[in-house]
Amino acid sequence: MNNPVKLGQSDLYVNPIGLGTNAVGGHNIYPNLDEEQGKDVVRQAIKSGVNFIDTAFIYGPKRSEELVGEVVKESGKREELIIATKAAHRTVNGKTTLDNSPTFLKESVDSALKRLQTDYIDLFYIHFPDENTPKAEAVGALKELKDQGKVRSIGVSNFSIKQLEDANQDGYVDVLQSEYNLLKRQAESDLLPYTAENNISFVPYFPLASGLLTGKYSEGATFNDLRADNPLFQGELFKENLQKINKLRAVAESKNEEVAHVVLAWYLTRDSIDSIIPGAKNIDQVKNNLKTLDIELTQSEIDRINQIFR
């Protein structure tokens, strides 16, 4: 693995390109997933030097953690890998609610350990904030688990700046995972400055805006999945986004690189974005994502991309 990077104040070192596994066993997210193909994606990632694997209870639910756990066990490389998972979703009488209570988080870690077939989780996130639990109290429960060796570092996901400040009162938060991409840059106003100032790694999700920033769509494209309800893919906004992406394509072509790789490389030039976790549905996508590491952007290219998507 070339040039591993440190996540926040933790002692975790990761390949800057990780693997998001919501398409590995995430049957509730993507219809018709092939589980063996999903396991091959994780196998290929490990074989290619990806050591940062991101999953969650709600992918499946539970199934993604189970499949990741199976592959990690068969690889014999548990100690070389950094496994991240998340919890907050609790189902009672068929209804799913969010729960950040210390009791629930501790139960969630214990059940995730079983599904992942491991005795420690490298990075455990509170996946979504609930309405009732003080965030410092929720993180305090994870700190107890860290002291016991069940988790190695603490993350929060989808927290507002206020919730993040509360969660990090004692300086225990190592990683924030939140939505951020060139088309949705709200995090630049508050979350990114806070993470940079407090030595917290910011891991962006939807870095390619559900595929829009790969540059593979044209105006006539239609969608029948999650994207069907996504405003970025509709009407005038979709057309405007495609125009921006065409300008970006010119930057990528001048470097003889793919649009997606240039986008991912740009994120790694941002303060506190140390690692990104693009998903993959097949082994070719895993290999392809890693090409990002070969890209060096000049300052003028970084500025040009910033300008296009201002």
Backbone hydrogen bonds in HBPLUS format (Angstrom, degrees):
<---DONOR---> <-ACCEPTOR-->    atom                        ^
c    i                          cat <-CA-CA->   ^        H-A-AA   ^      H-
h    n   atom  resd res      DA  || num        DHA   H-A  angle D-A-AA Bond
n    s   type  num  typ     dist DA aas  dist angle  dist       angle   num
A0005-VAL N   A0014-VAL O   2.77 MM   9  5.32 163.4  1.80 150.2 149.6     1
A0014-VAL N   A0005-VAL O   2.73 MM   9  5.32 159.2  1.77 154.3 154.4     2
A0007-LEU N   A0012-LEU O   3.01 MM   5  5.75 155.6  2.07 155.7 161.2     3
A0010-SER N   A0007-LEU O   2.98 MM   3  5.79 144.9  2.11 147.4 153.2     4
A0276-ILE N   A0016-PRO O   2.82 MM 260  6.20 158.7  1.86 170.4 169.5     5
A0018-GLY N   A0276-ILE O   2.73 MM 258  5.90 177.6  1.73 167.2 166.4     6
A0019-LEU N   A0052-PHE O   2.87 MM  33  6.31 146.6  1.98 161.0 171.5     7
A0054-ASP N   A0019-LEU O   2.88 MM  35  6.06 177.2  1.88 168.0 167.9     8
A0020-GLY N   A0278-PRO O   3.14 MM 258  5.44 170.1  2.15 113.3 115.2     9
A0021-THR N   A0054-ASP O   2.94 MM  33  5.98 152.6  2.02 169.9 172.1    10
A0024-VAL N   A0021-THR O   3.02 MM   3  5.00 162.1  2.05 105.8 109.7    11
A0027-HIS N   A0025-GLY O   2.87 MM   2  5.49 137.7  2.05 101.8  90.5    12
A0029-ILE N   A0026-GLY O   2.88 MM   3  5.38 159.0  1.92 116.9 124.0    13
A0030-TYR N   A0026-GLY O   3.00 MM   4  6.24 167.2  2.02 166.6 170.2    14
A0038-GLY N   A0034-ASP O   2.97 MM   4  6.30 150.4  2.06 147.8 157.0    15
A0039-LYS N   A0035-GLU O   2.88 MM   4  6.22 154.4  1.95 149.1 155.3    16
A0040-ASP N   A0036-GLU O   2.92 MM   4  6.22 148.1  2.02 142.5 151.8    17
A0041-VAL N   A0037-GLN O   3.00 MM   4  6.35 142.0  2.15 143.0 152.9    18
A0041-VAL N   A0038-GLY O   3.14 MM   3  5.10 122.8  2.48  92.7 106.9    19
A0042-VAL N   A0038-GLY O   3.27 MM   4  6.70 155.3  2.33 147.6 152.3    20
A0043-ARG N   A0039-LYS O   2.87 MM   4  6.18 159.4  1.92 150.2 156.8    21
A0044-GLN N   A0040-ASP O   2.80 MM   4  5.95 163.6  1.82 149.6 153.8    22
A0045-ALA N   A0041-VAL O   2.98 MM   4  6.21 155.8  2.04 145.1 151.9    23
A0046-ILE N   A0042-VAL O   3.04 MM   4  6.31 168.6  2.05 154.4 156.1    24
A0047-LYS N   A0043-ARG O   2.90 MM   4  6.13 162.6  1.93 152.0 157.6    25
A0048-SER N   A0044-GLN O   2.84 MM   4  5.99 140.0  2.00 144.6 155.4    26
A0048-SER N   A0045-ALA O   3.09 MM   3  5.10 124.5  2.42  93.7 108.2    27
A0050-VAL N   A0045-ALA O   2.89 MM   5  5.06 154.8  1.95 156.2 148.4    28
A0049-GLY N   A0046-ILE O   3.18 MM   3  5.35 164.3  2.20 107.1 111.4    29
A0082-ILE N   A0051-ASN O   2.60 MM  31  5.72 173.4  1.60 171.8 170.4    30
A0053-ILE N   A0082-ILE O   2.92 MM  29  6.30 160.5  1.96 162.2 168.6    31
A0084-ALA N   A0053-ILE O   2.88 MM  31  6.14 171.4  1.89 160.3 161.0    32
A0055-THR N   A0084-ALA O   2.82 MM  29  6.08 165.6  1.84 151.0 155.5    33
A0059-TYR N   A0056-ALA O   3.25 MM   3  5.58 155.4  2.31 107.9 114.8    34
A0057-PHE N   A0086-LYS O   3.05 MM  29  6.06 175.9  2.05 155.5 156.3    35
A0062-LYS N   A0057-PHE O   2.60 MM   5  4.83 165.0  1.62 154.7 160.3    36
A0064-SER N   A0059-TYR O   3.13 MM   5  5.56 167.7  2.15 156.6 155.2    37
A0066-GLU N   A0062-LYS O   3.16 MM   4  6.46 158.2  2.21 151.4 158.0    38
A0067-LEU N   A0063-ARG O   2.94 MM   4  6.22 163.8  1.97 158.0 161.0    39
A0068-VAL N   A0064-SER O   2.89 MM   4  6.06 168.2  1.90 157.3 161.0    40
A0069-GLY N   A0065-GLU O   2.85 MM   4  5.94 159.8  1.89 146.8 153.2    41
A0070-GLU N   A0066-GLU O   2.97 MM   4  6.26 150.7  2.06 144.8 152.3    42
A0071-VAL N   A0067-LEU O   3.09 MM   4  6.38 166.3  2.10 154.0 156.1    43
A0072-VAL N   A0068-VAL O   2.90 MM   4  6.09 166.5  1.92 158.2 162.4    44
A0073-LYS N   A0069-GLY O   2.99 MM   4  6.07 159.5  2.03 144.7 150.5    45
A0074-GLU N   A0070-GLU O   3.01 MM   4  6.28 164.4  2.03 150.4 154.5    46
A0075-SER N   A0071-VAL O   2.92 MM   4  6.07 138.3  2.09 143.8 155.3    47
A0076-GLY N   A0073-LYS O   3.23 MM   3  5.61 143.3  2.37 105.4 114.5    48
A0080-GLU N   A0077-LYS O   2.82 MM   3  5.39 142.2  1.96 119.9 131.4    49
A0081-LEU N   A0078-ARG O   3.10 MM   3  5.37 152.8  2.18 107.8 116.1    50
A0123-LEU N   A0083-ILE O   3.15 MM  40  6.37 150.5  2.24 150.2 146.4    51
A0085-THR N   A0123-LEU O   3.07 MM  38  6.60 149.6  2.16 162.9 172.2    52
A0125-TYR N   A0085-THR O   2.91 MM  40  6.26 165.1  1.93 153.2 158.3    53
A0087-ALA N   A0125-TYR O   3.18 MM  38  6.65 148.2  2.29 153.3 159.5    54
A0127-HIS N   A0087-ALA O   2.89 MM  40  5.09 165.4  1.91 126.9 130.5    55
A0099-ASP N   A0088-ALA O   2.72 MM  11  5.12 151.5  1.80 142.6 152.7    56
A0090-ARG N   A0097-THR O   2.74 MM   7  5.28 166.2  1.76 160.7 163.3    57
A0097-THR N   A0090-ARG O   2.71 MM   7  5.28 165.6  1.73 156.6 159.2    58
A0092-VAL N   A0095-LYS O   2.75 MM   3  5.23 159.6  1.79 156.4 154.2    59
A0095-LYS N   A0092-VAL O   2.84 MM   3  5.23 163.3  1.87 119.2 123.7    60
A0105-LEU N   A0101-SER O   2.93 MM   4  6.18 168.0  1.94 166.1 170.0    61
A0106-LYS N   A0102-PRO O   2.98 MM   4  6.11 160.9  2.02 151.2 155.9    62
A0107-GLU N   A0103-THR O   3.04 MM   4  6.29 158.3  2.09 147.6 153.8    63
A0108-SER N   A0104-PHE O   2.81 MM   4  6.01 153.8  1.88 149.1 157.3    64
A0109-VAL N   A0105-LEU O   2.96 MM   4  6.23 153.4  2.03 148.5 154.2    65
A0110-ASP N   A0106-LYS O   3.13 MM   4  6.38 165.3  2.16 146.8 150.6    66
A0111-SER N   A0107-GLU O   2.93 MM   4  6.23 160.0  1.97 153.0 158.3    67
A0112-ALA N   A0108-SER O   2.90 MM   4  6.02 152.5  1.97 144.8 152.9    68
A0113-LEU N   A0109-VAL O   2.92 MM   4  6.12 155.0  1.98 152.8 159.0    69
A0114-LYS N   A0110-ASP O   3.37 MM   4  6.68 150.8  2.47 140.0 146.2    70
A0115-ARG N   A0111-SER O   3.12 MM   4  6.47 164.0  2.14 148.8 152.5    71
A0116-LEU N   A0112-ALA O   2.85 MM   4  5.98 159.1  1.89 154.7 160.6    72
A0117-GLN N   A0113-LEU O   2.96 MM   4  5.88 108.1  2.49 130.8 146.7    73
A0118-THR N   A0113-LEU O   3.12 MM   5  5.41 165.4  2.14 150.0 154.5    74
A0117-GLN N   A0114-LYS O   3.07 MM   3  4.94 149.6  2.17  97.6 107.0    75
A0121-ILE N   A0150-LYS O   2.80 MM  29  6.22 155.4  1.86 147.8 153.8    76
A0152-ARG N   A0121-ILE O   2.90 MM  31  6.38 143.1  2.03 152.3 158.3    77
A0153-SER N   A0122-ASP O   2.93 MM  31  6.01 107.6  2.47 124.9 143.7    78
A0124-PHE N   A0153-SER O   3.13 MM  29  6.50 166.4  2.15 150.8 149.6    79
A0155-GLY N   A0124-PHE O   2.86 MM  31  5.71 159.1  1.90 143.0 137.4    80
A0126-ILE N   A0155-GLY O   3.00 MM  29  6.45 142.6  2.15 134.2 138.5    81
A0157-SER N   A0126-ILE O   2.91 MM  31  6.01 137.9  2.09 173.6 165.0    82
A0137-GLU N   A0134-PRO O   3.06 MM   3  5.37 126.6  2.35 103.2 116.9    83
A0138-ALA N   A0134-PRO O   3.13 MM   4  6.55 152.6  2.21 150.0 158.0    84
A0139-VAL N   A0135-LYS O   2.98 MM   4  6.21 167.9  1.99 152.3 155.0    85
A0140-GLY N   A0136-ALA O   2.84 MM   4  5.91 142.5  1.98 133.2 144.6    86
A0141-ALA N   A0137-GLU O   3.14 MM   4  6.48 141.2  2.29 141.4 149.5    87
A0141-ALA N   A0138-ALA O   3.17 MM   3  5.35 128.3  2.45  97.4 109.8    88
A0142-LEU N   A0138-ALA O   3.38 MM   4  6.84 149.2  2.48 140.3 148.0    89
A0142-LEU N   A0139-VAL O   3.01 MM   3  5.06 116.2  2.43  95.4 111.2    90
A0143-LYS N   A0139-VAL O   2.86 MM   4  6.24 144.0  1.99 147.4 158.9    91
A0144-GLU N   A0140-GLY O   3.07 MM   4  6.42 146.6  2.19 142.3 150.1    92
A0145-LEU N   A0141-ALA O   3.20 MM   4  6.57 153.3  2.28 141.3 148.0    93
A0146-LYS N   A0142-LEU O   2.81 MM   4  6.12 142.1  1.96 142.0 153.5    94
A0147-ASP N   A0143-LYS O   2.88 MM   4  6.19 155.7  1.94 148.4 154.2    95
A0148-GLN N   A0144-GLU O   3.03 MM   4  6.35 135.5  2.24 137.7 150.1    96
A0150-LYS N   A0145-LEU O   2.92 MM   5  5.34 144.5  2.05 163.4 157.4    97
A0149-GLY N   A0146-LYS O   2.96 MM   3  5.03 152.9  2.03 102.3 111.2    98
A0174-ASP N   A0154-ILE O   2.84 MM  20  5.49 160.7  1.88 150.8 157.5    99
A0175-VAL N   A0154-ILE O   3.28 MM  21  6.62 150.8  2.37 144.7 148.5   100
A0156-VAL N   A0175-VAL O   3.01 MM  19  6.55 149.9  2.10 154.4 162.1   101
A0177-GLN N   A0156-VAL O   2.91 MM  21  6.37 157.9  1.96 149.8 157.0   102
A0158-ASN N   A0177-GLN O   2.99 MM  19  6.55 151.1  2.08 160.9 170.1   103
A0164-LEU N   A0160-SER O   2.84 MM   4  6.07 154.4  1.91 152.3 160.2   104
A0165-GLU N   A0161-ILE O   2.89 MM   4  6.12 159.0  1.94 149.3 154.4   105
A0166-ASP N   A0162-LYS O   3.05 MM   4  6.28 157.4  2.10 144.9 151.1   106
A0167-ALA N   A0163-GLN O   2.82 MM   4  6.01 163.1  1.85 147.3 152.5   107
A0168-ASN N   A0164-LEU O   2.91 MM   4  6.04 145.9  2.02 147.3 155.9   108
A0169-GLN N   A0166-ASP O   3.27 MM   3  5.41 162.7  2.30 114.5 113.4   109
A0171-GLY N   A0168-ASN O   2.85 MM   3  4.83 160.5  1.88 109.2 115.5   110
A0201-SER N   A0174-ASP O   2.95 MM  27  6.39 155.1  2.02 158.9 151.9   111
A0176-LEU N   A0201-SER O   2.83 MM  25  6.25 161.4  1.87 165.4 171.2   112
A0203-VAL N   A0176-LEU O   2.79 MM  27  6.16 164.2  1.82 156.7 162.3   113
A0178-SER N   A0203-VAL O   3.20 MM  25  6.59 145.4  2.33 141.4 150.9   114
A0205-TYR N   A0178-SER O   2.89 MM  27  5.86 153.4  1.96 132.5 138.1   115
A0180-TYR N   A0205-TYR O   3.41 MM  25  6.26 162.2  2.45 159.5 156.8   116
A0181-ASN N   A0184-LYS O   3.17 MM   3  5.14 165.3  2.19 128.9 132.1   117
A0184-LYS N   A0181-ASN O   2.98 MM   3  5.14 144.1  2.11 105.4 116.4   118
A0188-GLU N   A0185-ARG O   2.97 MM   3  5.80 162.7  2.00 124.8 129.9   119
A0189-SER N   A0186-GLN O   2.97 MM   3  5.82 163.3  2.00 126.0 130.3   120
A0192-LEU N   A0187-ALA O   2.86 MM   5  5.72 178.1  1.86 150.3 151.0   121
A0194-TYR N   A0190-ASP O   3.14 MM   4  6.24 158.3  2.19 147.7 154.2   122
A0195-THR N   A0191-LEU O   2.89 MM   4  6.15 164.8  1.91 158.4 162.4   123
A0196-ALA N   A0192-LEU O   2.98 MM   4  6.07 162.4  2.01 149.8 154.9   124
A0197-GLU N   A0193-PRO O   3.01 MM   4  6.14 156.4  2.07 144.7 151.0   125
A0198-ASN N   A0194-TYR O   2.98 MM   4  6.09 142.3  2.12 146.7 156.7   126
A0200-ILE N   A0195-THR O   2.97 MM   5  4.66 177.1  1.97 141.6 142.5   127
A0202-PHE N   A0272-SER O   2.71 MM  70  5.57 173.5  1.71 152.2 152.0   128
A0209-ALA N   A0206-PHE O   2.94 MM   3  4.91 162.5  1.97 112.8 113.8   129
A0211-GLY N   A0208-LEU O   2.93 MM   3  5.22 124.5  2.24 104.3 119.5   130
A0213-LEU N   A0208-LEU O   3.00 MM   5  4.80 165.1  2.03 135.1 135.7   131
A0212-LEU N   A0209-ALA O   3.03 MM   3  5.37 164.6  2.05 120.0 120.1   132
A0214-THR N   A0211-GLY O   3.10 MM   3  5.37 160.5  2.14 111.1 114.3   133
A0215-GLY N   A0212-LEU O   3.33 MM   3  6.15 168.9  2.34 117.9 121.1   134
A0221-ALA N   A0218-SER O   3.04 MM   3  5.74 167.7  2.06 129.5 132.0   135
A0228-ALA N   A0225-ASP O   2.91 MM   3  5.63 158.9  1.96 124.7 130.6   136
A0229-ASP N   A0226-LEU O   3.40 MM   3  6.22 156.2  2.46 116.9 120.8   137
A0230-ASN N   A0227-ARG O   3.02 MM   3  4.84 161.0  2.05 103.7 109.7   138
A0233-PHE N   A0230-ASN O   2.89 MM   3  5.72 159.2  1.94 127.8 133.5   139
A0234-GLN N   A0231-PRO O   3.07 MM   3  5.15 164.0  2.10 117.3 116.1   140
A0238-PHE N   A0234-GLN O   3.11 MM   4  4.95 155.0  2.17 119.3 121.8   141
A0239-LYS N   A0235-GLY O   3.28 MM   4  6.71 156.6  2.33 147.0 153.2   142
A0240-GLU N   A0236-GLU O   2.84 MM   4  6.17 163.7  1.87 157.3 161.7   143
A0241-ASN N   A0237-LEU O   2.86 MM   4  6.07 160.3  1.90 150.0 155.5   144
A0242-LEU N   A0238-PHE O   2.97 MM   4  6.23 154.9  2.04 147.9 154.6   145
A0243-GLN N   A0239-LYS O   3.02 MM   4  6.36 147.9  2.13 147.0 155.7   146
A0244-LYS N   A0240-GLU O   3.08 MM   4  6.47 157.6  2.13 151.0 156.3   147
A0245-ILE N   A0241-ASN O   2.92 MM   4  6.20 158.6  1.97 150.0 156.5   148
A0246-ASN N   A0242-LEU O   2.90 MM   4  6.14 142.2  2.05 141.4 151.2   149
A0247-LYS N   A0243-GLN O   3.18 MM   4  6.59 147.1  2.30 143.4 151.2   150
A0247-LYS N   A0244-LYS O   3.07 MM   3  5.21 121.1  2.43  96.7 111.2   151
A0248-LEU N   A0244-LYS O   2.98 MM   4  6.35 153.0  2.06 147.3 155.5   152
A0249-ARG N   A0245-ILE O   2.78 MM   4  6.03 143.0  1.92 141.4 152.1   153
A0250-ALA N   A0246-ASN O   3.32 MM   4  6.63 141.3  2.48 136.5 144.3   154
A0250-ALA N   A0247-LYS O   3.19 MM   3  5.33 128.2  2.47  95.8 108.3   155
A0251-VAL N   A0248-LEU O   2.96 MM   3  5.20 120.5  2.32 101.0 115.7   156
A0252-ALA N   A0248-LEU O   3.01 MM   4  6.42 160.2  2.05 153.3 158.8   157
A0253-GLU N   A0249-ARG O   2.73 MM   4  5.95 164.3  1.76 156.1 160.2   158
A0254-SER N   A0250-ALA O   3.03 MM   4  6.12 149.3  2.13 139.5 147.3   159
A0255-LYS N   A0252-ALA O   3.03 MM   3  5.28 140.4  2.20 101.2 112.8   160
A0257-GLU N   A0252-ALA O   2.87 MM   5  5.04 177.8  1.87 142.8 143.2   161
A0256-ASN N   A0253-GLU O   2.94 MM   3  4.60 149.8  2.03  94.4 104.2   162
A0262-VAL N   A0258-GLU O   3.21 MM   4  6.54 157.0  2.27 153.2 159.5   163
A0263-VAL N   A0259-VAL O   2.98 MM   4  6.30 157.9  2.03 157.0 163.6   164
A0264-LEU N   A0260-ALA O   2.99 MM   4  6.27 168.4  2.00 153.3 155.5   165
A0265-ALA N   A0261-HIS O   2.88 MM   4  6.01 156.8  1.94 144.9 152.0   166
A0266-TRP N   A0262-VAL O   2.93 MM   4  6.12 146.0  2.05 142.0 151.0   167
A0266-TRP N   A0263-VAL O   3.10 MM   3  5.14 119.5  2.48  94.3 109.3   168
A0267-TYR N   A0263-VAL O   3.20 MM   4  6.64 152.9  2.28 150.8 156.7   169
A0268-LEU N   A0264-LEU O   3.37 MM   4  6.74 152.3  2.45 144.5 150.9   170
A0269-THR N   A0266-TRP O   2.93 MM   3  5.34 158.6  1.98 111.9 118.8   171
A0270-ARG N   A0267-TYR O   2.91 MM   3  5.44 165.9  1.93 119.7 124.2   172
A0273-ILE N   A0270-ARG O   3.26 MM   3  5.62 163.0  2.29 121.5 125.9   173
A0285-GLN N   A0282-ASN O   3.15 MM   3  5.60 126.6  2.46 106.5 118.5   174
A0287-LYS N   A0283-ILE O   3.11 MM   4  6.44 165.7  2.13 153.3 155.3   175
A0288-ASN N   A0284-ASP O   2.85 MM   4  6.00 156.2  1.90 146.5 154.2   176
A0289-ASN N   A0285-GLN O   2.89 MM   4  6.03 162.1  1.93 149.4 152.5   177
A0291-LYS N   A0288-ASN O   3.00 MM   3  5.51 154.5  2.06 113.5 121.3   178
A0292-THR N   A0289-ASN O   3.17 MM   3  5.95 164.8  2.19 118.5 123.1   179
A0293-LEU N   A0290-LEU O   3.11 MM   3  5.87 152.1  2.19 118.3 123.3   180
A0294-ASP N   A0291-LYS O   2.99 MM   3  5.55 158.4  2.03 115.0 121.7   181
A0295-ILE N   A0292-THR O   3.06 MM   3  5.55 166.5  2.08 117.5 121.6   182
A0301-GLU N   A0298-THR O   3.11 MM   3  5.16 121.2  2.48  96.4 111.0   183
A0302-ILE N   A0298-THR O   2.95 MM   4  6.25 160.1  1.99 155.0 160.8   184
A0303-ASP N   A0299-GLN O   2.93 MM   4  6.13 160.9  1.97 148.3 153.2   185
A0304-ARG N   A0300-SER O   2.89 MM   4  5.99 150.8  1.97 138.1 146.6   186
A0305-ILE N   A0301-GLU O   3.00 MM   4  6.20 163.4  2.02 152.6 155.3   187
A0306-ASN N   A0302-ILE O   3.07 MM   4  6.25 158.5  2.12 144.7 151.2   188
A0307-GLN N   A0303-ASP O   2.90 MM   4  6.11 153.0  1.98 146.6 153.8   189
A0308-ILE N   A0304-ARG O   2.95 MM   4  6.26 158.5  2.00 151.3 156.3   190
A0309-PHE N   A0305-ILE O   3.25 MM   4  6.46 158.9  2.29 149.6 153.7   191
A0310-ARG N   A0307-GLN O   3.24 MM   3  5.01 168.4  2.26 107.2 107.4   192
